[in-house]
Amino acid sequence: MQFLKRHYEKIILSIVLLGLATAAALMPIKVSTERQRMEERKQEIVGAKPGMYKPVNLSTNEKILARVQSPVKVQLFGQHNLFNPVKWQRRPDGTLIKIQRGDEIGMGAAKITAIKPLELKASFDEVTGTGDDLKYTVTIIRETDRPVRKNIRQVAPKAKNNLFAMHEVKGPPENPTAISILVEGDKEPITLTKGQPYSRVVGYSADFAYPPESVVRKDLHEKDAVTFAQETYNIVAINPNEVVFSAKSNGKTSTLKLNPSGK
């Protein structure tokens, strides 16, 4: 015990030094072991086959991007009545019509239900008389006229009347193969042969309907007028698929497309 009391510090120091010596002796072995483990891990990583790339789930990002590209539109007109009171209009029969879209009345509610071509028809009927009394009978029908008439005229060579002028006689005067006439208002003559009537489209007529006031007009021509929705409209043009109107009050033009169904 006395020995321990006298030399305990030396004993403790010796034990510490022995531990340090042991640790120093084991350090190369530990380093070698760790180096081998690192090399094995390196080989596992370098030699391993890469797996398929797993794409990142961007669905939430795509949804947000779609919302940004297509923002919600605030509708403050038309059928949205937050700031627009609903308008009601009384029909001539006393009933009320609700105005929501704006096309329930006026030009938006008008319909063109039919458009048909109007033709100029002409035929060379016969030759009468001889010599100075020689005359050619021609029938003219212009469907743009009101009322439509069957106009039969006899005219001498090189003569004219209120419908047409003789332009040329082809063949013998008493028995021509054809005649050529210049119809009033035309710039070019037309040729007529017996038994072969001539026709061409010279205009169009239209059928019109305005359901809110039960207005129906048939066979409207250019320059006709129609009154509806407290306005009078002049028809300035009728084409194969549309009719052009001009408001009498301000000259504003509107075009209605052909709508056979009337819906």
C-alpha positions, 0 to 999 in steps of 0.5 A, spaced: 500 500 500 505 504 501 508 503 494 502 504 491 501 511 495 508 513 493 508 511 486 500 512 484 502 517 479 507 513 476 503 507 475 497 512 472 502 515 467 505 508 465 498 505 464 496 512 459 503 511 456 501 503 455 494 505 452 497 510 447 502 505 445 497 500 444 493 505 440 499 507 436 500 500 434 493 499 432 492 505 428 496 502 421 491 496 422 485 501 423 487 505 417 488 499 412 481 496 414 478 503 413 482 504 406 480 497 404 472 499 406 473 505 402 475 502 396 470 496 396 465 502 397 468 505 391 468 499 387 460 498 388 459 505 386 463 505 380 461 498 378 454 499 379 449 499 373 445 506 373 438 505 374 432 508 370 431 516 371 425 517 375 422 524 373 420 529 378 412 529 379 411 536 377 403 535 376 402 541 382 406 546 378 403 544 371 396 545 374 399 552 377 402 554 370 395 552 367 391 557 371 396 562 370 395 561 363 388 561 363 386 566 368 378 566 370 375 572 367 370 576 371 364 577 366 360 584 368 356 584 362 351 580 358 347 575 362 351 577 369 347 581 372 351 583 378 352 591 375 346 590 370 339 590 371 335 585 367 331 589 362 324 587 360 321 590 353 313 589 352 311 586 345 306 589 341 301 584 343 302 586 350 307 580 353 313 582 356 320 579 353 326 578 358 333 581 355 339 577 357 343 576 352 342 583 348 340 579 341 333 577 343 330 584 340 333 588 334 337 586 329 340 580 333 333 577 333 331 578 325 332 572 321 333 571 313 329 564 312 330 564 304 333 567 299 331 565 291 334 568 285 331 572 280 332 571 273 331 575 266 328 571 261 328 572 254 325 568 248 325 568 240 318 566 238 317 567 231 318 572 225 312 575 222 311 579 215 315 580 209 319 586 206 318 592 210 313 589 214 318 584 217 318 583 225 321 579 230 316 577 236 320 576 243 318 575 250 322 578 256 320 576 263 324 580 268 323 577 275 325 583 279 319 587 276 313 588 280 309 585 278 312 580 274 310 581 267 310 577 261 312 582 256 311 580 248 314 585 243 314 585 236 320 589 233 323 590 226 330 589 224 335 595 227 329 598 231 328 598 239 322 599 244 322 600 251 325 593 253 330 592 248 334 594 241 335 589 235 342 588 235 343 583 229 340 578 225 343 572 223 342 568 217 336 570 212 331 575 215 325 571 213 328 565 217 334 567 221 338 562 225 338 567 231 337 574 233 341 578 237 338 584 242 341 589 247 336 589 253 335 595 256 340 596 262 345 591 259 352 593 256 352 586 252 347 584 247 344 577 248 343 572 242 336 568 242 335 562 238 328 559 236 326 553 241 332 555 246 330 560 251 335 565 255 336 566 262 340 569 267 340 571 274 339 579 275 338 579 282 335 576 289 329 576 293 329 574 301 324 572 306 324 576 312 322 574 319 322 578 326 319 573 331 319 578 337 313 582 333 311 576 329 313 580 323 313 576 316 315 579 310 316 575 303 319 576 297 323 582 299 327 586 293 333 591 294 330 598 296 324 595 299 324 597 307 321 593 313 320 596 320 321 592 326 323 594 333 321 601 332 326 602 326 325 602 319 331 599 315 332 599 307 335 593 304 341 595 300 343 589 297 341 581 297 346 576 296 346 569 295 347 568 302 346 574 306 342 581 306 344 588 308 340 593 311 341 600 312 337 603 318 333 609 316 335 613 322 342 613 322 345 609 316 348 604 320 348 598 316 347 590 318 348 584 315 344 578 316 346 571 314 341 566 311 338 562 316 333 557 313 331 554 320 329 560 322 332 559 329 
